[in-house]
């Protein structure tokens, strides 16, 4: 398979999750597909950090930990 080919997926989600996905896409001026692609990329970063015994978090502008992302 060539790397520029797309794979179409079918996904079942709740109406509430679909509404959240719609809101994220609209507020980001993008598509639901792009939101999901970015979510997968973020999940990949979190999984890699966990595999390397690192932690994932959100920092403020002064590089202080605002929140740690756990459970991924």
N, C-alpha and C positions, 0 to 999 in steps of 0.2 A: 504494500500500500504506500502511496506517495504521502509525504507529510502535509501537503496542502489540501488533501481531501477532507471533507467534513463528514462526521458521523452524526446521524440524526438519532436522538433519543426520545423516548416517551417517558414522562414523569407524572406520577400522581401525587398531588399535594392537597392539603386542606384549603378551603376557601380563605381562611385567615392567613395562611402562609402565602397564598397567591396574592392577596391584597397587600401584604408586606413587600412581596417581590415587585408588584406594580409600583408601589410607593418608592422603593429604592431605585428602580429604573427611572421613574419620572424625575425624582429629585436629582439623580445623577446625569440626567439628559442622555440616557443610554437605553439599551434594551434589556429585557429580562435575561436573555441568553448571556449578555456580557456581564451582568451582575453575577450569574451563576459561574461563569468562567473565572471571575475575580475571587469568588468565594472558594472555589476549588484551589486556586493558587494560594490563598491565605491559609486554607486547611493544610496544604502541602508544607508551607513554612512551619506551621505549628507542629505537624507530625515530625518533621525533620528536627526541630528544636527538641522535641520530647525524646526522640531517638538518641540525641547527643547529650541528654541530661541537662539541657538548657531550659529556660523559661521564656514565655512570650508575654509581653505586656504592652501597655500604652503609657507613653511618657508625655509629660507636659513640655512646654517650651523651654523650661529650665532643666530638662532631662531627669525630672523626678518621676518616679513610678506613680501613675494615677490609678491604674488597675492592672491586675494580672489576669491573663486569660487561662483558665484551668478547665479540665474536663474534656480536652480534645485529644 
